Amino acid sequence: MNMLAILIQKELKAILLSPKFAATFATCAALILLSIYIGIQDYRAAVRQYEAAQQLNEQEMREQTSWRVVSSRVYRRPDAMQILVSGVNNDIGRLALVNAMESIKLRNS
């Protein structure tokens, strides 16, 4: 068992100290950080868009004069986890129209 431990230790040391490992590690770390930075920027843009749409919807509701034809838009709040991975965020809808004539369904993905 002692020889096996020495062999494993030597192999790990050779792998970790090689220039190929250092270059691969640096590249992967840079790509991960870049991906997170881009995810944060996308999330901030989605939050700004969500807040602007909410304000526009509230303004339209205040301007309604007849409650018989009123329709509203309900927006899906951006998910904070989309910073790490977008998943199905762009595939499912972002808003749903709510009125008396149609069923509620997410749209505009």
C-alpha positions as CSV (number, residue, x, y, z in Angstrom):
1,M,0.0,0.0,0.0
2,N,2.9,2.3,0.7
3,M,4.2,2.0,-2.9
4,L,0.8,2.7,-4.3
5,A,0.6,5.9,-2.2
6,I,4.0,7.0,-3.4
7,L,3.1,6.3,-7.0
8,I,-0.2,8.3,-6.8
9,Q,1.6,11.2,-5.1
10,K,4.3,11.3,-7.9
11,E,1.7,11.2,-10.6
12,L,-0.4,13.9,-9.1
13,K,2.6,16.1,-8.5
14,A,3.7,15.6,-12.2
15,I,0.2,16.5,-13.4
16,L,-0.3,19.5,-11.2
17,L,3.1,21.0,-11.9
18,S,2.9,20.6,-15.7
19,P,2.5,23.7,-17.9
20,K,-0.4,22.1,-19.7
21,F,-2.4,21.9,-16.5
22,A,-1.6,25.5,-15.5
23,A,-2.7,26.7,-19.0
24,T,-5.9,24.7,-18.9
25,F,-6.7,25.8,-15.4
26,A,-6.1,29.5,-16.2
27,T,-8.2,29.2,-19.4
28,C,-11.1,27.5,-17.6
29,A,-11.0,29.9,-14.7
30,A,-11.1,32.9,-17.1
31,L,-14.0,31.5,-19.1
32,I,-16.0,30.8,-15.9
33,L,-15.5,34.3,-14.6
34,L,-16.4,35.8,-18.0
35,S,-19.5,33.6,-18.1
36,I,-20.6,34.9,-14.7
37,Y,-19.9,38.5,-15.6
38,I,-22.0,38.2,-18.8
39,G,-24.8,36.4,-16.7
40,I,-24.8,39.3,-14.3
41,Q,-25.1,41.8,-17.1
42,D,-28.0,39.9,-18.7
43,Y,-29.8,39.6,-15.3
44,R,-29.5,43.3,-14.7
45,A,-30.9,44.1,-18.2
46,A,-33.8,41.6,-17.6
47,V,-34.6,43.3,-14.2
48,R,-34.6,46.8,-15.8
49,Q,-36.9,45.5,-18.6
50,Y,-39.2,43.8,-16.1
51,E,-39.5,47.0,-13.9
52,A,-40.1,49.2,-17.0
53,A,-42.8,46.8,-18.2
54,Q,-44.5,46.8,-14.8
55,Q,-44.6,50.6,-14.7
56,L,-46.0,50.7,-18.2
57,N,-48.7,48.2,-17.3
58,E,-49.6,50.1,-14.1
59,Q,-49.9,53.3,-16.1
60,E,-52.2,51.6,-18.7
61,M,-54.4,50.3,-15.9
62,R,-54.7,53.7,-14.4
63,E,-55.8,55.1,-17.7
64,Q,-58.5,52.6,-18.3
65,T,-62.0,54.1,-18.3
66,S,-64.2,51.0,-18.9
67,W,-63.7,47.9,-16.7
68,R,-65.6,45.7,-19.2
69,V,-62.7,45.7,-21.7
70,V,-59.8,45.9,-19.3
71,S,-57.0,43.5,-19.9
72,S,-53.7,43.3,-18.1
73,R,-50.3,41.9,-18.8
74,V,-48.5,39.9,-16.1
75,Y,-44.8,39.7,-16.5
76,R,-42.6,36.9,-15.2
77,R,-39.9,38.1,-12.8
78,P,-36.3,37.4,-13.8
79,D,-34.8,34.5,-11.9
80,A,-31.6,35.3,-10.0
81,M,-30.1,31.9,-10.8
82,Q,-29.9,32.9,-14.5
83,I,-26.6,34.5,-13.6
84,L,-25.1,31.1,-13.5
85,V,-27.2,29.3,-16.2
86,S,-30.0,30.5,-18.4
87,G,-31.7,27.1,-18.6
88,V,-35.2,27.4,-20.0
89,N,-35.5,31.1,-19.2
90,N,-35.5,32.1,-22.8
91,D,-37.7,29.2,-23.9
92,I,-40.7,29.8,-21.7
93,G,-42.7,33.0,-22.0
94,R,-42.1,36.3,-20.3
95,L,-45.6,37.7,-20.2
96,A,-49.2,36.6,-20.0
97,L,-52.2,38.5,-21.1
98,V,-55.1,38.4,-18.6
99,N,-58.6,39.2,-19.9
100,A,-62.0,37.7,-19.9
101,M,-61.8,36.3,-23.5
102,E,-58.6,34.2,-23.5
103,S,-56.9,31.6,-21.3
104,I,-53.8,32.7,-19.5
105,K,-50.6,31.5,-21.3
106,L,-47.0,32.7,-21.1
107,R,-45.9,34.3,-24.4
108,N,-43.0,36.3,-25.9
109,S,-40.1,34.1,-25.1
